[in-house]
């Protein structure tokens, strides 16, 4: 771990760092989420805790009973305190049962998207020395069984695999290794989440109990998460939005969690109305689909929903203007944030539609935002620069990836986000671009590197750059730009090759272009900014794009 981070912890104990202020201000020190939910369940055993769209419904007491029974099964399989357990499940009640069971057993939960391909899942299993994988067999046409087996078999330590079927049946297996998994030795580690990176493989984000509790506390201070409310979650629980805004926040506040396993706007509206949901967070395509959905009842759409936090991909101002008209009882705001923590939104009651519609909002309580100019100095209001953040809800490092910690944290604990931004005099920020090359498709970060690696292996490919293709609904789609070649591949050729070489379908290119000369540096590295500019010019000439 970065020496500066160690020093910050030591300073916090002495009361001299910002982290001491986090405790004084009540963002830290709220205690275990297990203790909080157990107390709430004992006081309200018959209150609704959990529902999914298969019709499964648990009260607080039932959820605790199911989680305790699952924790006992984990113990029987040898999963012990400080082991890492990765959840790879759809938005079923079983996801939350397993999440709670892992915590009850003293193990460390880790979540990852359901449609993670075999290579990436194998990578993270070894990265965090996962002791157990919990997934399903087939879901939405995606056969997860072989992926789970490959990931377990790739490990040089014992990995148990639990498959939970759609009917709830359990099937255990294990790889052949007798070597023990490496247990977590960091007492601060509460949850691991995985996020894409420009290096091609996921980063393992470490959150402490305090950082996640602070996220909930600062969220509640801004959005009035009343005890009588409930959370609708159509975003996958394997992503950070679903895990933090849904699974964990529902336990922290004792709010019912209403789960939709596969996104459908009409069914989402029905569930929100049926259960009186008051809060959700989702990516831009979810919002657009709800806006486009025809209103059929006498009440406005999303009538009970008080807050809709929308982020992950660019949210066009015109879409927010339509949301104001379509959802008069719902406060819709851009949510800028990341798996690593920290977030900005507009503040409820903000009168300026320009700020609400054309910015990413302002910092949550305790979040410090500093935008650095080209000289590495704080930029003034209205000046663009690199976005850095520090705050109580920020993660404290990447697991087993010290080189990333060294590169992305400064000595004062500020984290270099990788985005370019401008801040106005009122603290509202506007994201102007990304210094990273990630493609954000429908709120999901996609690294181009693994895609480029596969496509570059084709005999007819001389060079390739995978970039984002502008899209009104999803923000970006995946576009492959190839250098000059005697044989040109069609989109069908490219997707077939990608599938045959192990790329998951969600990583297949959706557009193919050929450029007359691939722009490169003197060292031979592709200039992606130049490729993007070429694509923009090409689309403009054809009258396409945003």
Order of alpha helices (4+ residues) and beta strands (2+ residues): alpha-alpha-alpha-beta-beta-alpha-beta-alpha-beta-alpha-beta-beta-beta-alpha-beta-beta-beta-beta-alpha-beta-alpha-beta-alpha-beta-alpha-beta-alpha-beta-beta-alpha-beta-beta-beta-beta-alpha-beta-beta-beta-beta-alpha-beta-beta-alpha-beta-alpha
